[in-house]
Amino acid sequence: MSTLAWSGGLVLVTGASGFIGRHVLAMGARLGVESHSFGRKSPFAGPDSPTPAKGVFHAGDIEDEVRVREVIHQAAPAGIIHLAAGGVEYGQRDLPTLLRANALGLAHLLEAASTLPRPPAVVCAGSGFEYAPLDRARRESDPLLPNSAYGATKAAASAIAAVYAGRMPITVLRPFSIYGRGESPGRLAPHIIAKARAGEPVDLTPGEQLRDYAGVTDVAEAFWRALAQPPAIGALRTLNVASGRMITLRAFVETLAEALRQAGFKPELRFGARSYRRDEMMNYTADISLLRDTLAWTPATPLESGLAHLLT
């Protein structure tokens, strides 16, 4: 494994108050990086936040072209980690709204960055949902034929990034399933934990879906490693981010349930009590060979210890 280090100068993180963003900022602080954040809400708050207690925050909306340009020229970053996005939560389907946030917002950011005297290295958050549904692990060479509004707008953002890759080094990282501290309460792991702590049963699908879960700290590290090892200017670099270990959703839940039992809880899991969603993706897994070969690194947190960490 290569050593993680960044010595390029100031890094601007968009969407830093989000699930991944807070961990990215916290890791940057541990690395000694001068990081600024940009978004609608300050990331430097919340009792469960891994973010450092204070830092430079630029308030603004990624959809506001003028404000984006002001912040880019004020901060003059040597690197940008772009995480601001709409539609991350399931059920957010308004396509025009998502296009403004995910595609047009990125265009504002990259256009402003391209006008700096020294355009920065950029790492953007894509998504595994950009790919066409397949019955195997996705590769970066697979077609982008998403079946959701969120996936479609993230694929549009990748196309925009490809246009600007001729002006600055750009990487699009495509995370798949993520878990860790700071997830929203409605997501799977926090939901199960809350139900177990309340002594209530958890209604679940049969759990045959295939997934590849990576811990959020590993995902945050992937962003810093991609920034520290930028591609050559001229072609967009895309990398899948996952653990490389495929499991069923049922196995993920049962691993979490065992961690809960070890912590003194008695989770009651009702597999099959719920039907699969109409648009359920039964295989949502990633081939991470290119990530490993490009960055000389793979996510290393074992699922068992990563899930147990949620309860400490």
N, C-alpha and C positions, 0 to 999 in steps of 0.2 A: 504494500500500500504506500502511495506517495504521501509526503507530508503536506498538510494543508496550510497555506500561507497566502496572504495578500499584501502587497506592498505598493500597489498602484496609486494610492491616494484615496480621496473621499469617494464613498459609495452612496448613491441615492437608492432607497428602497421604497417602491410604491406599494400600496395595499398593506402597509406594515402593521396595521391593527388587526389583520385577519389571522386565521389559524396558523398558516405557514409563516406569515410575515413576522409575527412576534418571535418565533423561534429563529428566523433568519437574523433579526436584529440582535437577539441575545447571543447567538454564535459570533456575530461580527464583533460584539463587545468583548467576548472572550478572546478573540483573535487580535484585539487591539486596533480594530479598524475604526476610522472616523466615519460613522454612518449617519446620514440624514434620512428622515422619513417624510413621505408625502401622501396625503389622503384626506378623507373627510373627518376621520376621528384619530385622536392621538393614541399611539400604541403604549404610551408610558402611564398605564393605569390598570387597575384591576388586581385583586388579591391573588389570583391564580396565574397572573401573567409572568412568563419567563423573561419578558423584556426588561432591560436595565431600567433603573428608577427614573432616569432623566436622559434627555438627548435633544437634538435639534429636530423640531417638527415643523413642516411647512403645510399649512392647511390649504386644501383645495380639492377640486374634482377632476379626475382624469379626463372627463368629457369637456372640460373648459380649456379650449385651445390657448387662450391668452394666458391663463394662470399657469398652465403647464410650461409654456415658454418662459414665463417670468422665473419660475422655480429652477428650471434647467440652467438658465443663464446666471442666476444668482448663486447656485451651488456649484456650477461647473464641475460635475462629477467625473471622476476617472472611470467609474464603473456604475452601472445601473442594474438593479435586480427588480424586475417588473412583475408584481404579483396582484396588482389591482384588477378585479374582475367582478362581473355580475353573473348571477345564475349558478353559483357554486352549490347552493342548496337545492335538493330535488324539488321539482314542482315549479320552479321559476322558468316560465316558458315564453314570455313576451319577447318575440324575436327582435322587433325594432329597438326595444330598450337594451337588450343584450348586445346588439350590434353596436350601439353607441358606446357602451362601456368597454366591450372586449375588442372590437376591431377599430372603431374610430378613435377611441382613447389611445390605443397603441400607436396609431398613425400620428396623433398629436405629439406623443412622447418621442418617437423616433425622428420625426421631422425637426423638432426642436433640438434634439441631441446632435443631429447631423450638421447643424449650423455652428456648433462650438469649434473653436480653433483646433482642438484635438478631440474628435469624436470619441466617446467612451466605448469600452466593451460593454455589451448588454446581454443579460440572461433573462429570458421571458418565460413565464409559466404558461405552458400549453396544457394539454389534457389527453389522456388516453381515450377520451370520448370523441376525439377527432377522427379516429379510425372507423372503417366499416366494421360492422359486427362480423366476427369470425369464430370458428370453433377451435381456435388454437391461439397461442400467444402472439401478440402483435409485434411486428418488426417495423422499424422506421421506414422501410421501403414499401410498406403496405399502403394501399390507396386510402385517401382521406374521403370517406363517404359516411359522415355521421348521421345518426338517426334521431338526433335531438337538437333543439334550438341552441342549447349551450354548446354542444359539440360543433355545430355548424359555425357559430360565431368564433369559437376558438380556432377552427380550421381557417376561417377568413383572416384571423389575426396572424396565423402562420404564413399565409400568402403575403400579407403586408410586410411581415418581417423579412421575407425572402427578397422583396424589392429593395429594402434598405440595407441588406447584407453586403451590397456592393459599396457602401459608404463607411461601414464600421463593422467590427466583429460581433456577430449576433448568434446566440445559441437559444433554441427553444427546448426546454425540458418538458417532457410529458409525463407527469406523475399519474399513477393509477390509484389504487385504494390506499388511503392514509389513515393512521390512527395516532393518538397521542394526547397529551395534556392541552387543554384549550379548545377541544372540539366543541361545536355547538351541541346543546343538550339533546336535540332531536336525532343526532346521528347514532349509529348502531351501538358502539361501545358505551358512550355516556348513558344511553337509554337503558341498556341492560344493567349497568351499575346502579342507576337511580332506582330501578324496579327492585333489584336485589336488596338494596339498603332499606327500601320501604316495605319489604316483605311481600311484594306483589308478584304475580306470575308474569312471564314475558311471552306473548304470542308471536310466533315466528313462522316463516315459510318452512318447507321441508329442508332447506339449506343445502341443496345440491349445486348451487351456483359455484363456479370456480373463480377464485380471487387470488390476488397477490398483494398482501398487505405490507407496507413499509412504515416504520416509525417516523413521526414528523421530524425528529431531530436528524435522522438520516437524510430525509428529503431536504431539510435546510442545508445540510452539509453539501449535498449535491449542487445546490445553487452556488455556494461559495467556491467549490472546486471547479465548476464550469467557468465561473468568472475569472478565477486565477489561471486557467488554462484556455484562453480564448482561441477560437479558430482563426484562420487567415481571412482577411477581407475578400469578399467575392462570392461566397456561397453560404447559404444558411446551414447551420449545423443543428440537427434535431437528435435528441437522445431520450429514450424511455427511462423513467425512474420508477423502480419497484424493487422488491427484495430478491427476485429471481426464484422464489419458492412458492409454487402453486399449491393452494389448499382449497378445500370446500368452505363455504360460508359456515356450515355446521361445525367444522373443525375449529374455525376461528372463534366461534361463540363458545364452544366447549372448553377451549383453552382459557378464555376469559372467565368462564364459570369456575374452572378449577382454581384460578387465582383468587376469585371471590371466596371460595370455600376455605382456602388457606388463610384468608383474612377474617374468617369467622362468620361469613354470610352463607345463606342457603338459597341460592338462585333456583327458581322453578322455571324451567324452559319448556315451552309447549311447541315443539317442532310440528309443523303441518297445520297449526291453528289458523294460519293466514295463507292466502293464495299468492302465487307469484304475480307481480305486476304485469300488466299487459305488454309493456315494453321491456320486461326484465332481460338483462344481458346475462345469459347463462355462463358465458366464458369471457371474463374481463381480466386477462392476464397479459403480461409483457415479456418479451425477449429482451434481456438487458445486456446482451453480448457487446453491443456497440458502446454502451456506457462503460463497461469494464475495460474494454480495449482502448477507449479514447482517454479516459481519466485515470486509468490504472487503479481503479477503486470500485468497490461494490458496497451497498448498504450492509452493515454487519450486525445490527441489533437483533438478537434472537426474539422471536415472537413472545415466548413465555416470559422473559424478563421485561420486555417492553410493555406487555399488558399488566404485569404485576406492578410496574412502576406507576400505573394510573391510580393505584389504590393507596399509595404511600403519601 
